[in-house]
Amino acid sequence: MNFEEKIIKNGFRLTAPRKKILSIFSKQNQPISFDEYSILDPFIDKSTFYRTMQSFEAAHIINGIESDEGKRYFELSETVHPHFVCQTCHSVSCLPPQPIISPKGYAVDSIIYKGRCPICSAS
């Protein structure tokens, strides 16, 4: 099932702004914040963006990651994979998929490692 089908299945209308958001997110290799998104779509209203992200997160279309500085980053959530949040430069990076260990009866939606990224570790 593609993301547009997921939107409709979850009771949302597939509006032009939602299509544009999906299109932009589908081209990203890393999670992006509103600030980064708004460079790609300068006419997006901030409240529309965050309302859409909230709805898409509830429908498991978008995965949200919060950095230590309180900034939210988002990505399309096709599979659960780990992320690394650098506590020095605050970057958020996708890590390669790894086997997920979850306690019986629990469903894992996100895995976040925190520390220093390779660039900050080297300096």
N, C-alpha and C positions, 0 to 999 in steps of 0.2 A: 504494500500500500504506500503510495507516495504521500508527500506532505499535504498537497491540496486535498486529496481524498481524506486524510486524517482530519483536516479542518472541517470539512463537511460532515464527516462521521460524528464529530464532537459537537455538532449543532451550531457551528459558526457559518456565517455567510462568507463566501470567497470574494471579498471586495477588492477593488483596485489597490488600495493601500496595503492590504494583507498580501496580495500577489507580489507587490513590489518588495515588501519586506522579505518574503520567502526567496525571491529572486536574488536579492543582495546577499542574504545569509548563505544561500547555496554556493556562492562563489568565494566564501571565506575559508581559509585554512586554519584559522585560530579563532577562539572566542573574541568578540568585539564588544566594546562599550557603546553607550549612546553617543558619546563624543566622536568615536571612530565611525559609527554608522551615519551620523549626521553629515560627515564629510562626503559620504557616498550618496546621500539623499538629503541635500540641504533644505528641502522644503518640508521635511517631516516635522510635525508638531510633537514636542517632547511628551506631552500627556498621552497622545495617541500611541506613540511608540511604547511607553511603559504599560499602558492598558493592554495593548496587543501582546506584549511580552508576558504579562501576568496570565492572560487567557491561554496563550500558547504553552506556557509552563504547566498550567493545570491540565492541559490536554497531552502533555509529553511530546510536544512538537519542538519546543525550544528548551534547552538546558541552561539554567542560570548559575553563574559562579560568582561568588563575592570575594573581592580581594581584601587584604588586611586594611586597606585605606577606606573600605566601605563602598567602593565602586563596584557596580554589577557589570558582568560580562555575559554575553549570550552566544549560543551557537545552536545550530540545528541538532537535534538529539536523535541520531539514527541508532547508535549503540552506546552503552555505558562504557566509558573509558576514563582513565585517570587524567587529572590536570595537576599542574604544578604552579603554585603561587609563590613568586619570589618576594620575600619579606624585605628585601633591600630596594629593588627597583619597581616592585609591584606589578611586574609583568605576569600574565597568565598564559601558560603554554599547555597544549595538548601533549600527552605522553602516549606511547604506543599501547594498544590494548594489551591487557594482562588478564590472567585468570582471576575471576572475582570470587572471593571467599565471603559468603554471607551466612550468618547464623540461620538455623532452620526457622522457617516462617517469616523471615525478613526479606524485603525486596530492596536492593541497592539502586539508588537513582544517581548517585555521584560519588566519586572518589577524589579527594583533594589532598595533595602533598604540599607541605609548606617548608620553606628553607631558603637557600640562595641558589639562583640559577647559575649555569656555567660561567657566564660573563661576570657576574658579581662575585662568584667564588674565586675567580682568577685574579681579581684585583685586590 
